[in-house]
Amino acid sequence: MQTWRQLALFVCAVALGLVALHHPQSHDDIVDATQFSIAFFATLLTGEAVIFALTFSAASSWPSLRAIDSHIAFREWVLIGWFAALFTACGLLGDNAASATYGALLFLLANIFGIFSFIQLFGLASIDGRNRLLRRTLAGALARQGTGFSSFFYELENDPVINSYLGTVSQAGTSNDPTAIRNLVDQLVEAEVPPAAAEDAITVHLDVLHRFSRATLAGGADPVQVSACAHALIDSVIRHCRRLPDPAPPLGALSRYLAWLANTALLMSVRGVASNRAARELVALTTDARLKILRCVDPDPKSATARDELGTIFTKPLQVLLWSGDFTEFHGAHQASALYGAYEILTGTKFMGNYWDGASILTQLRQALYGDTDAFSTPEAVASRAAFGSPEEYDHFWALVTVTALATLRDTRLPHPPELVRPEFTPDHQLLGAYLRTFATHRYFATAAQGREALLRLVSRADAPGSPAAEILRARGSNTYRVPAPLVEPNQRPAAMILAIACRLAPLVPGDDDTELRTFLASLPSPALTAAARLAARILPGAAVESDPVEAITVGLKVLQLIGAHTQEGT
């Protein structure tokens, strides 16, 4: 629009120059017209200065004056006035009627253009008008990033508009300005970006979410206001994910970040860094938001708050596998329930068991895909078998997921303040046992010797091209979405690998024999066993009080016995 405006201005200036050459005016007429035009020009200039001074603030003009100038055409208007004064003065001093006439006509053009500029600026006097302008500015910056040509020359973090916006976000969070926080979030979530720029838009959303969450925990920002704005950001991320051909990486990154944020809020509250009120609001935000994500993934959720929560967001098996791995990290809320939706997507049928009663989703899924006589033949099951490949690849993939889930569990030794207790975010050992049991009941080996072989495969095996783990790594690419939650590959977590095998040998019912588990642990090298015992002391209740590593892991894994069919007897 600015280019067309400047072109129209140039055409008018040329046309007025021809008029001045053919119809020069007298000295007195030029002076009278110029005096009136200058007075009107000064009035418009003063009016714009007053409006600008009274209405604009740092939060409402974050890109720069350049963006506002391009909207109100201030520079073009002043430039016309400068040329008008120049031609008028030269014409009067040099007794050139054509030049003086041209200057007077340019003053008329400047006043007409000044009216346009004043109207444009007056439209920005309201907060809605400013937000519309800044929305377009932000959307334009994101749209530039969505083009391969622009991204080749500079990445998202080098864009001056994006950096200016994020800097203003940090300033608003630090100063605890609720109005600025709300306006900045509205500008982002309402920006209309093309599908090619959706991934960059998600990156900015997650960055803004983290900046405001950090300001809430460490900077004193209002947690209620931040929580409301965070819900708007999360809803917008989900909408952008639906526009992507592969929504799993960004949705997985959001799921991981929310789980990490809940644990961080708990830790900072326990250490006295953050207030209990701020931590409580963020924990409530994360549990509600993860449930919202779960409803978007589950093809047939128990409840839905909007039409777009009906039906799954994923269309391919590998997408749900990538998301499942991310959703089960950092001890996130509702992670056991996530496997119900994964089962339905991968098989085309619902899982009717109850993991609280000991039903094993992963075992039933393996049977549905690779059973000798009862393997499913639905289109979803056929596609899932093609994605996994062999049963060995199926077992290997879920073992890797177990590794990352165990390595990122919360520290059970930390106190859990009562005000931070939420559904699926509690210090309840039964809930921890339910989360662990969803993986521990996937038993693709039965003896200590087979467990050692499985551990050796986990430690030494490289992911073959086309395997689920390799395809997921390729789908992730190099985009971390600016979330602080570390993404660590399972092969860098040897202690968690040992526990991932050990939990599949641990007794699930009180009184069962634990010989195979003890034999497996006793056969491990001392440094590896000690590292696994340290991890168990952190994540498994009761393990920290045991001095012997084998005993610590064995006692800690008794948490698996807190749920199952045996706990329902007599109910």
C-alpha positions, 0 to 999 in steps of 0.5 A, a space after each residue: 500500500 505504501 508503494 502505491 501511495 508514493 506512486 500516486 503522490 509522485 503522479 500528482 506532483 508531476 501533474 501540478 508541475 505541468 499546471 504551474 508551467 502553463 498557468 503561473 499566478 501573480 505574486 500577490 495571489 501566490 503569497 495569499 494562498 501560501 499563507 493560508 496553506 502554511 497556517 493549515 499545514 501547521 494546524 495539522 502538524 500540531 494536531 498530530 503531535 498532540 495525538 501522538 504524545 497523548 496516546 502512544 506508549 512503549 507497549 503500543 508502539 513496540 516495532 519503531 516509529 518506522 511502522 507508525 510512519 508507514 501507516 500514517 505517511 508522515 514522512 511523505 507529508 513532511 517531504 511534500 511540505 518541504 518541497 513546497 516551501 523550497 519552490 515557493 521561496 525560490 520562486 519569490 526570491 528569483 521572481 519566477 512565477 512558475 516556481 512560486 506557483 508550483 510551490 503554492 500548489 504543492 502546499 495544497 497537495 501537502 494539506 490534502 495529504 495531511 488530512 489523510 495522515 491525520 485521519 490515519 493517525 486519529 484511527 490509532 488514537 484508540 487501543 483497538 486501532 493501535 493493536 490492529 496496526 501492530 498486528 499487521 506489523 507482526 504478521 508481516 514480519 512472520 510472513 517474511 520469515 515464512 518465505 524461503 528467500 527471506 529465511 535464507 538471509 536471516 533467521 527468526 531471531 535476527 528479525 528486528 520486528 520480532 526482537 523488538 516485540 519480544 523485548 517489549 514482552 519482557 518489559 511488560 512482564 517485568 513491570 507487571 503491566 496487565 494492560 500491556 500484557 493483554 494487548 501484546 498477547 492479543 496482537 500475537 494471537 490475532 495476527 493473520 499469518 500464512 500457513 508457511 509462517 505457522 511454524 515461526 508463529 508457534 516459535 514466537 508463541 512459545 517464547 512469549 509464553 515462557 517470558 511471561 511464565 518466567 516473569 510470574 515466577 521470578 518477576 512478580 507479574 500477576 499470575 491470574 492475568 498471565 494465566 489467562 493470557 497463556 490460555 489464549 497463547 496455547 489455544 492459538 498454538 493449537 490452531 496453528 498446529 492444525 494448519 501444519 502438514 505435521 503438527 506433532 513436533 510443535 504440539 509435542 514441544 508445547 506438551 513438554 514445555 507445559 510439563 517442565 513448567 509445572 515441575 519448575 513452578 513446584 521446585 521454585 515454590 519449594 525453594 522459596 523463589 516463587 510465591 505459592 500463589 504464582 506457582 499454583 496458578 501456573 500448575 493449574 494452567 499446565 494441567 488444564 492445558 495438557 488436558 486440552 491438548 489431549 482432547 485435541 489428540 484423542 479421536 473420541 474424547 470423553 468430553 469436548 469444550 469446542 467443535 475443533 476438539 472432536 477428531 484427532 489432529 494427527 493423520 499418520 502413525 509416526 505423528 502420534 508416536 512423536 507426540 506420545 514420546 514428548 507428552 510422557 516426559 517431565 512427569 506431565 499430567 494426564 500422561 497415562 491417559 494419553 496412551 488411550 488416544 494413541 491406541 485408538 489412532 494406531 488401531 482404529 479401535 478404543 482400548 476398553 481396559 483400565 490401567 488402574 486395574 492393571 490393564 496394559 495398553 502397550 501389551 494390548 497394542 502389541 497384540 493388536 498389531 502383531 498377534 498370531 491369530 488376532 492381529 487387527 486388519 483395520 486401515 489404521 493398524 495396517 499403517 501402524 505396522 508399516 510405521 513400526 516395521 517388526 515387533 522388535 522395532 515396536 518393543 525398541 521404540 517403547 523402551 526408548 520412550 520409557 527411558 525419557 519418561 523415567 529420566 525426567 520424573 519429579 524428585 519424590 524427595 521434595 515436599 509437595 505443598 498442598 496448595 499445588 495439588 491438582 488432579 494428575 499433579 499430586 505426590 500420590 505414589 499410586 499415581 506415580 505407580 500408574 504412570 510407571 506401570 503403563 511402561 512396566 507392563 510392556 514385558 517383551 522379555 521375562 528373564 534376567 539374561 533377556 533383560 541384559 540383551 535388551 539393555 545391550 540393544 538399547 545402549 549400543 543399537 543405532 536407529 536404522 533408516 526408516 525406523 520409528 526413532 530415526 523418522 521421528 528424529 528427522 521429523 523434529 529437524 533442528 527446530 527447538 521452538 525456543 523452549 527451555 525444556 532440554 531435549 535429550 536423546 535416550 542414548 545419553 541416559 544410561 541410568 534411565 536405560 537400566 531402570 527401563 529394563 529393570 521395571 519390566 522385570 519387577 514384580 507387579 503383585 505383592 509376594 511375587 518373586 523378584 529373583 530375575 530383577 535382582 539377578 539382572 541388577 547384580 550382573 551390572 557393572 558397579 558404576 552403572 548400578 550406582 548411577 541407576 540407584 542414584 536415579 532411583 533415589 530421586 524418582 522412586 519412593 523409598 529408594 533413597 533410604 537404602 544404601 545397597 544399590 540393588 536393594 534401593 532399586 528393588 524397593 523403589 520399584 515396589 511402587 508398581 504394586 500400588 495399583 492393579 487388580 489386586 488393589 481392587 479386591 473387596 471394593 
